[in-house]
């Protein structure tokens, strides 16, 4: 279990360092994926490392805790997002989007089916509804950023709760 704790802390560190750095340097982007285009060509590989640095630990922890494939597939979705980082290009857009949507959907299914933590599904859906409503009335340009941040945070919280119970 000690190894899983280290992996979990690594996953959180990767998330916090990357998102905070992007936020500090470039401000809140339309989505986390848009940060790939904000980084110079020399450094845009950092987006891929962020995705893989988060997804691989999530896969390891999720599979270890559930012995199921849902969290594995959710993590693989995030991995595909990193592999197809240039989502504004026709060739990689489909892989990127399928990876992103499947990561969110499958992680939420795993939270419900594997962990039985339905309250986190309700929180996530409620936040999505609020963000969508605000975006409709206030023309928020970065709602996807906030939806992704919430999805990541909920996943981190659920894995942490299950890891440390």
Secondary structure, DSSP 4 states (H G I P E B T S, - for coil): -HHHHHHHHHHHHHHHHHHHHHHHHH-S-SSSTTHHHHS-TTTTHHHHHHHHHHHHHHHHHHHHHH-SSHHHHHHHHHHHHHHT--TTSHHHHHHHHHHHHHHHHHHHHHHHHTS--HHHHHHHHHHHHHHHHHHHHH--S-HHHHHHHHHHHHHHHHHHHHH--
